[in-house]
Amino acid sequence: MIHHILPVGMLACNCSILGDEATREAIVIDPGDEIDRVRAILEQHRLQVKYIVATHAHIDHVGGIQKLQQATGAPVLMHAADLPLYQNLAVQAAWLGVEPPGAAQVKDFLKEGDMLQAGSLSLIVLSTPGHSPGSISLLLSGEGQKLFSGDTLFKGSIGRTDLWGGDYHQILTSIRNKLLPLMDETPVFPGHGPSTTLGEERESNPFLQGL
């Protein structure tokens, strides 16, 4: 499996590129900015993007989606509950003091249990609201199980809940019910910052104690 993580944009969103070495099909998660860098990785490995997926619709995770969609023709997928956020990129941009990016048309809305297939790669959608109403996490199934947690779970922390639609109790419920049941050795690739494991977070993350 091909797996690249690119911190992109002013908030260093972790854009993940997953590719199947046999079929050259790929899934790009959270292409928030710097699409030229994303495309360079795709071209380096001769990957064809099958899906562009947003774990949620905050501007730092979706700001580059339109450019990547125009370059690849791949469909854009996100949870329907975050569509209002995506439709208000100009408001989000004003809050950060940056120019608003263009928005792509969302092809399909993801829900709990959906599976995205790219060659031998299978990503299972976990609905994990709390950071935003439509936040999702993505579980790469199989022997090399990996969790892409978006801004729900970080190394030593959790996503902030003071933005529009955030809910502190809901994010803790999402983590308890959807993420903590996974195996301790599951690698976690958050939307920002370093990777971790579920076991490490279960033991040391102060927000998870008592869950």
TORKOL-592223 format. One record per residue (C-alpha): residue in three letters; x, y, z. Coordinates in steps of 0.001 Angstrom, whole numbers, plus 500000, padded with zeros to 6 digits. Each point is the difference from the previous one (the first is absolute). Layout:
N
NODE   r     c1     c2     c3
NODE ALA      X      Y      Z
...
This chain:
211
NODE   r     c1     c2     c3
NODE MET 500000 500000 500000
NODE ILE 501114 503535 499219
NODE HIS 499384 502438 502860
NODE HIS 501192 503600 500049
NODE ILE 499101 502649 502571
NODE LEU 500429 503624 498916
NODE PRO 499459 502797 502544
NODE VAL 498460 502701 497811
NODE GLY 498877 503596 500417
NODE MET 500399 502596 502718
NODE LEU 498506 497663 502632
NODE ALA 502066 496963 498896
NODE CYS 497083 497694 499256
NODE ASN 501177 496428 499472
NODE CYS 498967 499020 496486
NODE SER 500245 496227 499564
NODE ILE 500558 498351 496637
NODE LEU 499241 496278 499924
NODE GLY 500791 497954 496924
NODE ASP 499787 496399 498863
NODE GLU 503293 498913 498449
NODE ALA 498370 497525 497619
NODE THR 497087 501981 498576
NODE ARG 501465 503499 500594
NODE GLU 496618 501133 501336
NODE ALA 500182 502549 502800
NODE ILE 497926 501753 502649
NODE VAL 500961 503497 501145
NODE ILE 498830 501047 503456
NODE ASP 499737 503679 501001
NODE PRO 501826 501833 497180
NODE GLY 499813 503339 501777
NODE ASP 502564 501939 497969
NODE GLU 503246 499790 498000
NODE ILE 498468 497813 497326
NODE ASP 503157 500196 497880
NODE ARG 501789 497990 502708
NODE VAL 497144 497498 500103
NODE ARG 500068 499612 496235
NODE ALA 503776 499502 500034
NODE ILE 499584 496976 502297
NODE LEU 497233 498632 497813
NODE GLU 502133 500388 496886
NODE GLN 503057 498525 501716
NODE HIS 498105 496776 500658
NODE ARG 497854 500153 496839
NODE LEU 496830 500032 502104
NODE GLN 496490 500650 498726
NODE VAL 497742 501571 502615
NODE LYS 496793 498049 500467
NODE TYR 498588 502019 502907
NODE ILE 500658 503330 501689
NODE VAL 498746 499769 503590
NODE ALA 499551 502707 502629
NODE THR 499929 498890 503630
NODE HIS 498152 503271 500639
NODE ALA 499435 503304 498244
NODE HIS 502190 502475 501869
NODE ILE 501925 502093 497495
NODE ASP 503418 498634 500941
NODE HIS 498827 496516 498961
NODE VAL 498004 500866 496866
NODE GLY 501622 503148 498602
NODE GLY 501789 498135 497211
NODE ILE 497213 497616 499050
NODE GLN 498774 501952 496984
NODE LYS 503491 500190 498465
NODE LEU 500622 496295 500538
NODE GLN 496585 499097 498613
NODE GLN 500625 502118 496906
NODE ALA 503415 498367 499516
NODE THR 498878 496397 500479
NODE GLY 496246 499858 499315
NODE ALA 499581 497912 503159
NODE PRO 496736 500247 501952
NODE VAL 499907 501976 503252
NODE LEU 498507 498266 503042
NODE MET 499081 501280 503467
NODE HIS 497276 499640 502621
NODE ALA 496775 501878 499237
NODE ALA 499925 501640 503427
NODE ASP 503085 502044 499085
NODE LEU 498624 501307 496706
NODE PRO 498956 503334 501595
NODE LEU 503605 500484 501124
NODE TYR 501245 499268 496497
NODE GLN 497479 502397 498509
NODE ASN 501348 502758 502248
NODE LEU 503680 499879 499123
NODE ALA 500004 503777 499533
NODE VAL 498950 500491 503618
NODE GLN 502677 497577 501163
NODE ALA 502605 501757 497854
NODE ALA 499066 503401 501418
NODE TRP 500438 498637 503511
NODE LEU 503578 498945 499096
NODE GLY 500678 503121 497959
NODE VAL 500687 498144 496748
NODE GLU 498492 499966 496525
NODE PRO 497098 497544 499699
NODE PRO 500725 496915 497884
NODE GLY 497588 498709 497397
NODE ALA 497646 497168 500868
NODE ALA 499534 496803 498026
NODE GLN 496705 498199 499602
NODE VAL 499640 497211 502540
NODE LYS 499287 496780 498110
NODE ASP 498763 497798 502853
NODE PHE 499384 500288 503718
NODE LEU 501652 497510 502304
NODE LYS 498321 498273 502934
NODE GLU 500902 497521 502712
NODE GLY 501105 496649 498595
NODE ASP 500632 501113 496425
NODE MET 503021 498352 498394
NODE LEU 502324 501663 497510
NODE GLN 502026 497633 497838
NODE ALA 503141 500853 498028
NODE GLY 501648 496875 498695
NODE SER 500663 497827 503052
NODE LEU 499530 502926 502401
NODE SER 496751 500175 501956
NODE LEU 499074 503018 502115
NODE ILE 497033 499702 502366
NODE VAL 498191 503198 500959
NODE LEU 499460 500630 503710
NODE SER 497651 502842 500890
NODE THR 501788 501944 502768
NODE PRO 498214 503341 500464
NODE GLY 501022 502481 502651
NODE HIS 502793 502083 498471
NODE SER 497435 500807 497320
NODE PRO 496530 498561 499350
NODE GLY 501211 497869 497092
NODE SER 503439 498957 501180
NODE ILE 500996 496496 498936
NODE SER 502944 497701 500645
NODE LEU 501228 497458 497473
NODE LEU 501163 496502 500908
NODE LEU 502298 498207 497587
NODE SER 498943 496391 500476
NODE GLY 502055 496836 499633
NODE GLU 503296 498861 501470
NODE GLY 501531 503473 499803
NODE GLN 497130 501684 501818
NODE LYS 500421 503777 500320
NODE LEU 497718 502744 501309
NODE PHE 499747 503424 498400
NODE SER 498308 501982 502760
NODE GLY 499674 503428 498416
NODE ASP 499727 502582 502772
NODE THR 498158 497660 502367
NODE LEU 503038 498511 501752
NODE PHE 503557 501344 500224
NODE LYS 503134 498824 501738
NODE GLY 499362 501124 503569
NODE SER 496863 501982 499187
NODE ILE 496667 500128 498182
NODE GLY 498464 502359 497452
NODE ARG 498834 503404 501172
NODE THR 496258 500363 500469
NODE ASP 499617 503785 500229
NODE LEU 499463 500476 496257
NODE TRP 496629 499939 498224
NODE GLY 498180 496720 500643
NODE GLY 502593 498707 502459
NODE ASP 498845 497968 502993
NODE TYR 502377 498892 502766
NODE HIS 497809 497199 501346
NODE GLN 499317 498755 496483
NODE ILE 503677 499750 499069
NODE LEU 500731 498008 503148
NODE THR 497059 497708 499201
NODE SER 501338 499518 496470
NODE ILE 503442 499088 501299
NODE ARG 498613 497636 502629
NODE ASN 497556 498208 497712
NODE LYS 501818 499985 496651
NODE LEU 503745 500258 500598
NODE LEU 500849 498485 503371
NODE PRO 498501 496583 499130
NODE LEU 502766 499601 497385
NODE MET 503187 498107 500807
NODE ASP 502656 501751 502092
NODE GLU 502657 499494 497315
NODE THR 497934 501831 497362
NODE PRO 502084 502896 498620
NODE VAL 498173 503343 500097
NODE PHE 500695 502685 497394
NODE PRO 498341 503227 501178
NODE GLY 499086 503027 497939
NODE HIS 502844 501971 501612
NODE GLY 503181 499101 501804
NODE PRO 501817 496697 500511
NODE SER 498590 496512 499733
NODE THR 499275 497868 503062
NODE THR 498249 496751 500918
NODE LEU 496666 499380 501651
NODE GLY 501735 498222 502856
NODE GLU 502224 502992 500677
NODE GLU 497025 502352 499997
NODE ARG 497940 497690 502176
NODE GLU 502793 500054 502605
NODE SER 501272 503577 499890
NODE ASN 497534 502348 498261
NODE PRO 498509 502108 502832
NODE PHE 496695 500457 498155
NODE LEU 499445 496251 499776
NODE GLN 500462 499114 503632
NODE GLY 496812 498537 501411
NODE LEU 498417 499312 496609
